[in-house]
Amino acid sequence: MASRPFIVGNWKMHGTRAMLSEARAIDRAAQRLMQVEIALAPPFTLIHPVRREAEQIGVGAQDCHPADGGAHTGDISASMVADAGAGFVILGHSERREGHGEKDKLIAEKAAAAFGAGLKVILCCGEPMEKREAGKAVDHVLRQLKASLPDTIEEVGERLTIAYEPIWAIGSGEAASIEDIVAMHTAIREFLVKTFGEEDGTAIRIIYGGSVNAENAAEIIAGDEVNGALVGGASLSAESFMNIVLAAQDVINNQS
């Protein structure tokens, strides 16, 4: 694991201004837990308010459009996301791939737009249960990842994070086994090194998402090549989210 775990809360389609109190509480706690990098991805409507409230944590978006502007009613461009105060964007989440029919090519175009707007990218990948049961999970994820990356990325190690999220584990309450998580993260690391070279390939963080909670976070984050976690429902309250962050800090303390 990297020396500083990256713990990201994805609020999905949750949150009104009343939840700014949760963001403030997370930010205050983060100021005491500097060994862990913490970020939130609220809905578009809360990016600017959360950025205004937060001093320590990162703030990002959950999606962006590949075009910089134009006749795209209801969409938000990467430059708009950046202007609102976001520093990163989550792309390729399975809920976008499945619920909105997003294909790898579109996600690669969105990633290129995000990098062009100066944003960092958390690129999601993961397999459905039928691929896992057929023994084809690794092949599926690596093909998906390769097709979802833009052709060129400058300073890739600092700007790209990969989030491995097995589709069947998201929101199910049951995370993948630590053995399966480590095996997939190791395969992704090997792919990244082969694709980007040793220096950049080892600098890219690989985080796990899929029913992460305070009870399983320490074991997951301590796994080989696991550099943090992408947290869904457990990030909606400061108490449950910070328990995961504390678990990450304990892992760092135990390894030092």
Disulfide bonds with the S-S distance in Angstrom:
none
